[in-house]
């Protein structure tokens, strides 16, 4: 299920209209890193890993919409950030990657 969700996220990024190629590549790299980190996290914290994947999915959905809804994007990004807060010290790469993704997604939603 998580693998399917991550493929869906990547597909959404690849077909997002009007997304400049540098941002597209950056997001795809971040998703690849997040995939590794979420997979590792899922071994010990499966529900938390699912939440992270869910909020990443929601965030990319909102950021890639043709008709932007800034409040919905903000809510999804806040959920994504909140989903990793407890892992800042134990999974610093996951935490940093989510923060980077949030910045890129926020810029897409403008």
N, C-alpha and C positions, 0 to 999 in steps of 0.2 A: 504494500500500500504506500509506504513512504517513497519507494523507488518510483512508483507511478506518479505520485504527486510531484516529485522533483523533475521528472521528465516533462510533466505538464507545465511546470514553471519555466523550464528552459524553452519549451516550444512557444510559450506566450511571449517571452523576451525576444525570441528569434523573429516572430512575426509582428511585433509591436510597430504600428505605423508611426512614421516620423521620429523614430528613435535614432539619433545619430550613431554611427558605427562605433565610435570610441566608447560611448556609454553602454552600447549593446555588449561589446566585448568585455568591458569591465564587469557588468552584471553577470555575464555568463561565467567569468572567472570566479566571482564571488560565490555564485551558486555551486560551482564545482567544489570550492573549499567548504562551503556549508554542508554539502552532501557528505563529505568525508567526516566532518565534525559531528553532524547529526547522527550519522551511522555509528560513530564511536560512542556517542552519548546514549544512543538507544539501547546499548548493551546493559547499561546500569539504570537508566532513567527513561524507559520507553515512552511513558505518557508525556514527559517534558519534551522529548524529541519530536513527538507528534504535534505538540502545540507549536513548537518552533516552525516546523514545516507548514502547518496550517496558516500561521500568521505571515510567513514568507509568501505563501500562495496568495493570501488575501491582499498583501501589500503589492505584489507584482500585478495582480488583477486591477487594483485601483489605479496604480501608476500608469498602466498601459491602456486604460479606457480612452476612447476617442473623446468623450465628453467627461472632462475631469470633475471629480467631486472632492475638493480639498479636505473637507471634514472626514469623509470616509477614508481617504488615504492616511490622514493623520491618525485616525483611530486604529487602522490596521498596523501602521508603523509603531504606534505606541504599544500595541499588543505584542508585536515582534520584539521590541526592546524589553518589555516586561517579561517575556517568556525566557530570556537568557540572563536576567539580572542575578539570579541565584548561582550562576555558573561563572561569574567573572573571575574568581580566584582559581576554581578547579579546571576551567576550560577557557583560558584567556584568548586562545585563537578563535574559538567560537564567538566569544563576546566581541572581540575586535572586528571580526568579519561581519557580524550582524550590524554593528555600528556603521561600518563602511557601506554596507548595502542600504541601510536606512538613509544615509546621506544621498546616495545615487538615486534612490527611489523618490526622495523628497524633491530632488532637482527635476526628475521626470514629471512630477505632478504639478510643476509650476506652469 
